[in-house]
Amino acid sequence: MSDRQPDDEVPETAAQRRARRAQFLRDLMEARELRDRVQPRRARAARMRQQMRMRTFRW
């Protein structure tokens, strides 16, 4: 939860937004890698499904 109040909300700069997004994506990748290590069979099945999706996708 944010400790800022809505009325004193300051718009974040583009650089702040990019930094926040980069951190989020790093955390997401870390979580995916952890899940893949913990559940290798499910991870392999997910990779296979993704490959099939990419093979059948029409450009």
N, C-alpha and C positions, 0 to 999 in steps of 0.2 A: 504494500500500500504506500501511496505517496504521502509525505508529510506536508506537502505544499497545498495551499487552499486554491480552489478554482479561480477566485477573484484576483489573486496575485500571480497567476500563471504567466510566465514569460515564455515567448516562443523560442524554441531551441534552434540553434544555428544548424546549417546543413552539415557542418563538420561534426557537431555533437551527435546528430542523428546517424551519420555514417559510422561513427565510433561505436555508438550503442548497437547498431545493426551488426557490425563486425563482431562485437562481443557475443551477441545473441547467436550468430551463425557458428562461432567457435564453440560455444557451449552445446549447440545442437549436434555438431559433428562429434564432439567428445561423448555425448550421450549415445549417439548411434554406434560409435566404436565400442563403447562399453557393452551395449546391448548385444552387438554382434559377437563379442567375446563370450558373453554369458550364455547366449542361445545360438550356437553355431548352425544348427539345423534350420532354424527359422530364418536366420540371416541368409543362408544359402538359397533357401526357397524364395526369399524376397529378391535376391539378386537374379535368380532365374526368371521370376515374373517380370522384373524390370527389363531384362534383356529381351524377353518376348514382346513386351510393350514397344520397345524401341525397334524391333524387327518388323512389327506390323504397322508401325506409324507411317503414314503417307505424308511426304513433304509437300 
